[in-house]
Amino acid sequence: MEVHRQRCQACQSIDVRNILVRRQGEPTAVYVRCANCGELVARYQLSDYYHHGKGPESFYRSIGADACDSGRRALEIFNRAKEDSIQGFKDALERLKEENKEV
């Protein structure tokens, strides 16, 4: 596993903010903006978006209304995304700690 902190190419700050943009029928776009100098750092497109603590509605919007054929299947997908997100976050923090990078 390779883990990095997002860093501004202009000023080298790690203080960044995400701006989420949702458009009907398109993947969610994440624009990363430097909180220090205001420059664009990166743009990502997400096939799904899990927001910890918000419940399944936010996740369902990110995958699209037609992504699942049943409510039970949608809940299974959400629960797997939740578990994977929590574990992935823990793993990333542990790796940063092992490599003596800022957490």
C-alpha positions in Angstrom: 0.0 0.0 0.0 1.2 3.5 -0.9 -0.2 6.4 1.2 0.4 10.1 0.6 -0.9 13.3 2.0 -2.3 15.6 -0.7 0.0 18.6 -1.0 -0.3 21.9 -2.9 2.1 22.0 -5.8 2.2 25.9 -5.6 3.0 26.4 -1.9 3.6 22.9 -0.5 0.8 23.2 2.1 -1.1 20.1 3.2 -4.0 22.2 4.3 -6.5 21.4 1.5 -10.3 21.5 1.1 -12.5 19.3 -1.0 -15.3 20.8 -3.1 -17.8 18.2 -4.2 -19.8 18.7 -7.5 -22.7 16.4 -8.4 -24.3 16.5 -11.8 -27.2 14.3 -12.9 -25.9 11.2 -14.7 -22.2 12.0 -14.1 -19.7 10.8 -11.5 -19.2 13.0 -8.5 -16.2 15.4 -9.1 -14.0 16.4 -6.2 -12.0 19.5 -6.7 -9.2 19.8 -4.1 -8.3 23.4 -3.3 -5.4 24.7 -1.2 -6.7 26.4 1.9 -3.4 28.3 2.2 -3.1 29.9 -1.3 -6.4 29.0 -3.0 -4.9 27.1 -5.9 -6.4 24.0 -7.5 -4.5 21.0 -6.3 -6.3 18.1 -8.0 -9.6 16.9 -9.4 -10.9 13.4 -8.9 -14.0 11.6 -10.2 -15.8 9.1 -8.0 -17.8 6.1 -9.0 -19.2 6.1 -5.5 -18.9 8.3 -2.5 -19.2 7.2 1.1 -19.7 10.0 3.7 -19.0 8.7 7.2 -21.9 9.4 9.6 -24.4 10.5 7.0 -26.2 7.2 6.4 -27.0 5.5 3.2 -28.9 8.3 1.4 -25.7 10.2 0.5 -24.1 7.0 -0.8 -27.2 6.0 -2.9 -27.1 9.4 -4.6 -23.5 8.9 -5.5 -24.0 5.5 -7.1 -27.2 6.6 -9.0 -30.8 5.6 -8.4 -30.6 2.7 -10.9 -27.5 1.0 -9.6 -29.3 -1.6 -7.5 -32.2 -3.9 -8.3 -33.5 -4.0 -4.7 -33.4 -2.1 -1.4 -31.7 -5.1 0.3 -28.9 -5.2 -2.4 -28.4 -1.4 -2.1 -28.1 -1.7 1.7 -25.5 -4.5 1.3 -23.5 -2.3 -1.1 -23.7 0.6 1.4 -22.6 -1.5 4.4 -19.7 -3.0 2.4 -18.6 0.6 1.4 -18.9 1.7 5.0 -16.8 -1.2 6.4 -14.2 -0.8 3.6 -14.0 2.9 4.2 -13.5 2.6 7.9 -10.8 -0.1 7.5 -9.1 1.7 4.6 -8.9 4.9 6.7 -7.4 3.0 9.6 -4.9 1.3 7.3 -3.9 4.6 5.7 -3.3 6.3 9.1 -1.3 3.4 10.3 0.9 3.5 7.1 1.4 7.2 7.5 2.4 6.6 11.1 4.9 3.8 10.1 6.5 6.1 7.6 6.7 9.0 10.0 4.5 11.2 7.8 2.2 13.8 9.2 -1.2 12.4 10.2 
